[in-house]
Amino acid sequence: LALAMSRADTAHELGIPFPISSLLMGEKPPPLMVNEPGPSPLGRQRALTTVGGPPATLFQEGAAEKHHHIPLWDQVHAILPFELTGAQRRVIDEIWADMARSHPMNRLVQGDVGSGKTAVAACAMLAAVRSGYQAALMAPTEILAEQHAVSLRRIFSPLGIDVALHLGKLKVRERERARHHTATGAAGVVVGTHALIEDEVEFRNLGLVVVDEQHRFGVLQRAALRDKGASVPDVLVMTATPIPRTLTMTVFGELDTSIIDELPPGRRPIKTHAKPQRDRESVYAAVRKIVEEGRQAYIVCPLVSESETMLAQAAEEIYERLRLDTFSDFSVGLLHGKMKAIDKETVMEAFRQGSVNILVATNMFTLPRSEEHTSELQSLT
């Protein structure tokens, strides 16, 4: 009943009718519409008011006019380093259709690891920024947030769209810079962990909220980010493993659902094998064979703990054992949430380039899709 009432609440809200049709045709978006609080029996009704064209601050100087006249799909194909699958295109169309409506989007995107959920989210973010709004992506761990920031900067930097990163561990000057760029609108895309919902983080005009691994956030945490919008932002949540509550929300209608049910070309289906502890040596032998064939492996340490410190210790112990003994003749790397940002990026880049054969990581790690590695990567958990 509570979920059904929540959906009814959303149905009575006025959201942001993004000018998707204009963007698809390469037309300049109409004047920016900002939602102002208005009377509502549900207490969340908003009224739309016109305040002028899209703010130039969402693009770097001169970039707005340069890119506003390019049809949206053409721009997507230009910035992504790979071809989208048919499933990705279908899901993007569903998201854009939601964004064009006057009621807030509340959509779940579900797809296996490597199916391209982040690329889909980037397309939604692009539509939001080109409409004059900011987009925020919240991830559950600092490693994931940093990875998203790196990926999105590669995608959006050619368009002059700045990506700000908010993490709890940032130094004072870095934190102040990120907050300033977010509050002034200099950052069109904002990425972070729970740090995004701190009172000190303010947005100029938040229009789209993307939540990765949404099952790892509480309801109040997701709502806190959504409430930072000057209006009622659209919400897009992503997961590879929907939990029972997520399925219940879908059944009751609080979440519309999109499923990416197609893998990129050349990517083989993932096969999962469960082995008992006594078969550990045979598993390592299989990993050795894979690496000797010129492929790579990553070994995930899924310790049942929410403590990054405990996860880091478990990963370090396994790393030392494998580096010094089991795989001493291979290059073994280590990645966990307690490492310095520059060290994490160095390790991830080495793994992408293939100079690291085996990567030991915590379950807070995910490898972004890469054409060079998707057909070569084997995983052991």
C-alpha positions, 0 to 999 in steps of 0.5 A: 500500500505504501508503495502504491501511494508513493507512485500516486504521489509521483503521478501528481507531481510536475517534473521537467519536460525535457525538450527531447524532440528538439534535441533529436532534430538538432534544434536549439532547446526552448527557454529553460523551464524551472519548477517553483514550489506551488500549492498541492494536496500532496505537498510536492506539486510544482509549477513551471516558470520560464526563466530564459535559455539554457545557462552557458555555464553547463558548457565550457565557454563557446561549447554550447553554441557549437554543440546545440545544433547537432542531432542528439543521436549523432552526438551520442554516436560521436562521443561513444567509442563503440557501437550501441547494441539494439537493447541499449538503443531501445532502453535509451529511447524509453528513457528519453520518452520518460524525460520528455513527459511532464511527470518525473521519471522513475525508471530502473535499468537492469542489465548484466555486468558489461551490458552497457548500463553506464553508456545508457546513463551517459546518454540520459545525462547528455540530454539533461545537460543539453536541455540546461540542467545538471545530472548527478550520479551517485555510487556506493563506494569511492572506487566506483565513483572515481571510475565513473568520473574517469569514464564520463570525463572521457565521454564528455570532455570533447563536448566541453562538459565539466564533470565534478567529483565529490568524495569524503576523502577529498582535500579541503581545496579539492572539496571546495572546488568541486562544491563551487563548480556544482553550485555555480553550474560550471559542472554539468555532470556531478559524480560522487558517493554519499558525499553528494547528499551532504548539506554543503553540496548545492546544485544550481539546477539539478534535473537528473539523478542517476543511482548506481547499484541502487540496492546499496542505498537506503530510501532516505539517501536516494530521496535526499539527493532527489530533493536537492533539485530546484525542481522534481528531478527525473530519477534513473536507477541502475543495477545488475542484481535487483533485490526483492524490494526492487522487484516489489517496487516494479510490481506495484508500479513505483518503478518503470523497468528497462532491461538491457538483454543483449551483450555487446558484439563479440562478448560471450555470455558469462558462465558461473561455476561454484567450487568448494574450498578444496578445489582452490588449487585446481581453480588457480591452475585454470587461471594460470592456463587462461593467463598463459593463453594471453588473457587476463583474470581478476580475483575478487575478494567478496568479504561479507563486511561493509568495512572498506578497511576489512575488505582492503586487509583481505585483498592485501593478504590474498594479493601477497600470497598470490604475488609471492607464491601461486603466481610469482611468474606473472604480474599481479596487481592490487586494487581496493578502496583504501588506496590513494586515487593516483595509485588506483588509477595507475593500477586500473590503467595498467590492467586496461593496457594488459601489463597486469595479468591478474588483478586482485580487488575488492567487490567495490571494483568494476571494470568499465567496458573496453573493446580491447578487454571485454572478449579477453577478461575472465573473472574468479570470485 
